[in-house]
Amino acid sequence: MRLPGKEHHLKLLTFLVVALGAVAFVYSALRVNSAQLDRRFLLLAVITVIFGSRITVQIPLIKSYISVSDTFIFLIMMMFGGEAAV
């Protein structure tokens, strides 16, 4: 059964985003320097997973919010590199 126009495009877009995310994850997992990952990384990863999505901060002068997990991911990226952040 063929989906109507917009629903079909949405399903296709969802599939493409998931597929590209999986490719990025595998690529990063193969390239990450495991010797660089230490207790600090593990602590930040655990905090990000447990608390990150539950806490949001409003961006000043804009009616928008950012989750703390976004902040932790950028922190991990700066400390350990892009592969570790993915």
Backbone as ProteinMPNN parsed JSONL, in Angstrom:
{"seq_chain_A": "MRLPGKEHHLKLLTFLVVALGAVAFVYSALRVNSAQLDRRFLLLAVITVIFGSRITVQIPLIKSYISVSDTFIFLIMMMFGGEAAV", "coords_chain_A": {"N_chain_A": [[0.846, -1.18, 0.0], [0.647, 2.141, -0.873], [1.73, 5.107, 0.617], [0.145, 8.296, 1.193], [1.349, 11.381, -0.333], [2.831, 13.338, 1.508], [3.197, 11.786, 3.829], [4.62, 9.63, 2.844], [7.016, 10.884, 2.05], [7.883, 11.74, 4.541], [8.356, 9.304, 5.859], [10.432, 8.342, 4.241], [12.397, 10.329, 4.685], [12.792, 9.955, 7.443], [13.859, 7.353, 7.446], [16.253, 7.839, 6.016], [17.614, 9.614, 7.754], [17.979, 7.981, 10.019], [19.548, 5.949, 8.883], [21.853, 7.395, 8.027], [22.704, 8.301, 10.528], [23.378, 5.865, 11.73], [25.521, 5.105, 10.088], [27.314, 7.197, 10.697], [27.74, 6.642, 13.408], [28.982, 4.074, 13.343], [31.286, 4.678, 11.839], [32.509, 6.541, 13.579], [32.883, 4.934, 15.838], [34.783, 3.145, 14.9], [36.952, 4.816, 14.493], [37.561, 6.078, 16.902], [39.824, 6.897, 19.506], [40.549, 4.727, 21.798], [42.287, 4.754, 23.954], [42.254, 7.308, 24.805], [39.9, 7.669, 26.136], [38.796, 8.003, 29.324], [38.203, 7.977, 32.911], [36.995, 10.48, 33.225], [35.63, 10.834, 30.812], [33.8, 8.69, 30.977], [32.34, 9.47, 33.25], [31.182, 11.914, 32.358], [29.652, 10.896, 30.222], [27.825, 9.214, 31.559], [26.48, 11.088, 33.196], [25.376, 12.659, 31.173], [23.584, 10.869, 29.941], [21.859, 10.154, 32.07], [20.929, 12.59, 33.355], [20.853, 14.612, 31.45], [18.767, 15.012, 29.399], [16.611, 15.68, 30.919], [16.907, 18.144, 32.056], [16.572, 21.467, 31.197], [17.65, 24.601, 29.817], [16.824, 27.974, 29.495], [17.486, 29.965, 26.684], [18.906, 33.139, 26.765], [17.122, 36.076, 25.766], [15.851, 34.825, 23.66], [13.085, 32.85, 22.793], [13.601, 30.03, 23.401], [14.893, 26.793, 24.238], [17.654, 24.9, 25.539], [18.899, 21.677, 26.01], [20.615, 20.2, 28.772], [22.053, 18.014, 28.068], [22.86, 18.549, 25.44], [24.798, 20.48, 25.913], [26.669, 18.982, 27.381], [27.428, 17.145, 25.419], [28.737, 18.813, 23.567], [30.818, 19.603, 25.253], [32.124, 17.123, 25.657], [32.911, 16.738, 23.029], [34.78, 18.805, 22.704], [36.69, 18.087, 24.611], [37.418, 15.382, 24.092], [37.24, 14.882, 21.396], [35.533, 14.636, 18.181], [34.733, 12.021, 17.418], [34.392, 10.634, 19.819], [32.269, 12.021, 20.901], [30.139, 11.33, 19.333]], "CA_chain_A": [[0.0, 0.0, 0.0], [1.429, 3.374, -1.02], [1.309, 6.182, 1.508], [-0.057, 9.594, 0.541], [2.55, 12.153, -0.6], [3.637, 13.855, 2.632], [3.557, 10.696, 4.737], [5.673, 8.852, 2.174], [8.259, 11.658, 2.141], [8.302, 11.73, 5.941], [8.937, 7.98, 6.122], [11.715, 8.296, 3.542], [13.317, 11.195, 5.422], [13.107, 9.281, 8.705], [14.769, 6.248, 7.128], [17.56, 8.386, 5.642], [18.258, 10.159, 8.949], [18.415, 6.85, 10.84], [20.644, 5.273, 8.185], [23.052, 8.231, 8.111], [23.14, 8.269, 11.921], [24.044, 4.58, 11.952], [26.815, 5.178, 9.402], [28.176, 8.083, 11.489], [28.1, 5.939, 14.638], [29.957, 3.021, 13.027], [32.523, 5.353, 11.447], [33.128, 7.105, 14.783], [33.311, 3.834, 16.708], [36.008, 2.573, 14.342], [38.044, 5.798, 14.511], [37.803, 6.651, 18.23], [41.047, 6.471, 20.183], [40.067, 4.215, 23.081], [43.233, 5.098, 25.017], [41.931, 8.673, 25.218], [38.684, 7.639, 26.943], [39.151, 7.673, 30.698], [37.118, 8.142, 33.888], [36.281, 11.738, 32.965], [34.689, 10.57, 29.729], [32.743, 7.827, 31.493], [31.506, 10.284, 34.133], [30.377, 12.818, 31.528], [28.686, 10.101, 29.459], [26.769, 8.777, 32.475], [25.7, 12.278, 33.552], [24.621, 13.05, 29.985], [22.483, 9.934, 29.724], [20.915, 10.15, 33.188], [20.332, 13.879, 33.685], [20.91, 15.587, 30.364], [17.53, 15.346, 28.697], [15.596, 16.121, 31.871], [17.179, 19.511, 32.489], [16.699, 22.409, 30.086], [18.0, 25.966, 30.189], [16.318, 28.908, 28.504], [18.491, 30.815, 26.06], [18.511, 34.534, 26.987], [16.623, 36.912, 24.675], [15.198, 34.0, 22.648], [12.126, 31.925, 23.402], [14.057, 28.699, 23.054], [15.577, 26.085, 25.314], [18.683, 23.931, 25.182], [19.01, 20.689, 27.08], [21.955, 20.088, 29.342], [22.77, 16.971, 27.324], [23.529, 19.203, 24.309], [25.987, 21.128, 26.461], [27.636, 17.937, 27.712], [27.941, 16.579, 24.175], [29.74, 19.749, 23.066], [31.965, 19.508, 26.158], [32.833, 15.889, 25.306], [33.535, 16.955, 21.73], [35.968, 19.637, 22.873], [37.68, 17.416, 25.438], [37.844, 14.064, 23.623], [37.152, 14.796, 19.937], [34.216, 14.394, 17.603], [34.374, 10.616, 17.393], [33.921, 10.246, 21.151], [30.993, 12.673, 21.16], [29.08, 10.627, 18.605]], "C_chain_A": [[0.89, 1.24, 0.0], [0.855, 4.449, -0.099], [1.048, 7.449, 0.716], [1.232, 10.404, 0.544], [3.392, 12.551, 0.593], [4.076, 12.748, 3.569], [4.672, 9.838, 4.138], [7.016, 9.575, 2.273], [8.786, 11.681, 3.57], [8.944, 10.395, 6.304], [10.307, 7.849, 5.462], [12.762, 9.129, 4.265], [13.739, 10.547, 6.734], [14.087, 8.143, 8.475], [16.168, 6.771, 6.809], [18.317, 8.929, 6.853], [18.777, 9.034, 9.836], [19.6, 6.14, 10.195], [21.935, 6.088, 8.262], [23.586, 8.301, 9.542], [23.877, 6.978, 12.252], [25.42, 4.555, 11.293], [27.794, 6.048, 10.196], [28.631, 7.395, 12.774], [29.168, 4.882, 14.38], [31.302, 3.638, 12.661], [33.258, 5.896, 12.68], [33.641, 6.015, 15.708], [34.603, 3.202, 16.211], [37.197, 3.511, 14.464], [38.38, 6.339, 15.904], [39.078, 6.047, 18.835], [40.655, 6.026, 21.587], [41.018, 4.525, 24.233], [42.928, 6.484, 25.577], [40.721, 8.712, 26.156], [39.026, 7.156, 28.347], [37.943, 7.853, 31.61], [36.32, 9.413, 33.66], [35.244, 11.554, 31.866], [33.516, 9.739, 30.226], [31.794, 8.612, 32.396], [30.613, 11.231, 33.334], [29.32, 12.061, 30.734], [27.526, 9.658, 30.347], [25.882, 9.956, 32.872], [24.831, 12.717, 32.38], [23.404, 12.158, 29.796], [21.433, 10.041, 30.829], [20.193, 11.481, 33.345], [20.117, 14.807, 32.498], [19.599, 15.978, 29.742], [16.444, 15.861, 29.63], [15.735, 17.588, 32.262], [17.346, 20.386, 31.258], [16.99, 23.798, 30.635], [17.485, 26.885, 29.091], [17.465, 29.772, 27.984], [18.045, 32.263, 26.233], [18.117, 35.234, 25.687], [15.95, 36.13, 23.548], [14.229, 33.067, 23.368], [12.461, 30.499, 22.962], [14.805, 28.102, 24.238], [16.64, 25.174, 24.728], [18.785, 22.945, 26.343], [20.458, 20.624, 27.557], [22.748, 19.011, 28.611], [23.471, 17.553, 26.097], [24.831, 19.846, 24.766], [27.068, 20.098, 26.779], [28.232, 17.311, 26.454], [28.991, 17.498, 23.564], [30.992, 19.735, 23.944], [32.793, 18.261, 25.853], [33.554, 16.055, 23.973], [34.81, 17.778, 21.874], [37.07, 18.92, 23.661], [38.26, 16.156, 24.8], [37.765, 13.89, 22.104], [35.755, 14.409, 19.467], [33.781, 12.941, 17.615], [33.815, 10.157, 18.737], [32.544, 10.843, 21.447], [29.843, 11.972, 20.462], [28.727, 9.362, 19.355]], "O_chain_A": [[1.801, 1.345, 0.821], [-0.357, 4.663, -0.052], [1.665, 7.661, -0.328], [2.122, 10.135, 1.351], [4.551, 12.147, 0.691], [5.207, 12.762, 4.055], [5.561, 9.378, 4.855], [8.04, 8.948, 2.549], [9.997, 11.645, 3.789], [9.97, 10.365, 6.984], [11.236, 7.304, 6.059], [13.896, 8.682, 4.441], [14.914, 10.585, 7.097], [15.045, 7.987, 9.232], [17.16, 6.212, 7.277], [19.526, 8.729, 6.968], [19.892, 9.117, 10.352], [20.551, 5.77, 10.883], [22.999, 5.532, 8.533], [24.8, 8.356, 9.744], [24.878, 6.993, 12.967], [26.378, 4.042, 11.873], [28.961, 5.689, 10.353], [29.781, 7.547, 13.185], [30.151, 4.801, 15.116], [32.343, 3.173, 13.123], [34.471, 5.734, 12.81], [34.712, 6.153, 16.298], [35.43, 2.769, 17.013], [38.338, 3.053, 14.531], [39.404, 7.004, 16.062], [39.358, 4.857, 18.689], [40.452, 6.86, 22.469], [40.587, 4.555, 25.386], [43.308, 6.795, 26.706], [40.539, 9.684, 26.889], [39.493, 6.031, 28.529], [36.803, 7.88, 31.146], [35.108, 9.433, 33.874], [34.122, 12.051, 31.968], [32.363, 10.051, 29.927], [30.578, 8.439, 32.315], [29.418, 11.336, 33.608], [28.198, 12.547, 30.589], [26.369, 9.719, 29.931], [24.658, 9.83, 32.881], [23.678, 13.104, 32.571], [22.309, 12.65, 29.52], [20.236, 10.019, 30.543], [18.967, 11.504, 33.458], [19.272, 15.7, 32.557], [19.333, 17.167, 29.567], [15.453, 16.425, 29.167], [14.782, 18.199, 32.746], [18.158, 20.09, 30.381], [16.626, 24.128, 31.764], [17.678, 26.618, 27.905], [18.302, 30.246, 28.752], [16.913, 32.594, 25.882], [18.719, 35.001, 24.638], [15.518, 36.734, 22.566], [14.54, 32.556, 24.444], [11.695, 29.857, 22.243], [15.284, 28.817, 25.118], [16.546, 24.735, 23.582], [18.759, 23.337, 27.51], [21.39, 20.955, 26.824], [23.975, 19.083, 28.541], [24.561, 17.103, 25.743], [25.848, 19.762, 24.076], [28.244, 20.313, 26.482], [29.418, 16.982, 26.429], [30.026, 17.026, 23.093], [32.107, 19.843, 23.432], [34.021, 18.328, 25.795], [34.673, 15.571, 23.803], [35.815, 17.478, 21.23], [38.254, 19.13, 23.399], [39.451, 15.881, 24.942], [38.181, 12.856, 21.581], [34.922, 13.93, 20.236], [32.6, 12.647, 17.8], [32.866, 9.374, 18.78], [31.746, 10.24, 22.164], [28.707, 12.01, 20.933], [27.854, 8.61, 18.921]]}, "name": "protein", "num_of_chains": 1, "seq": "MRLPGKEHHLKLLTFLVVALGAVAFVYSALRVNSAQLDRRFLLLAVITVIFGSRITVQIPLIKSYISVSDTFIFLIMMMFGGEAAV"}
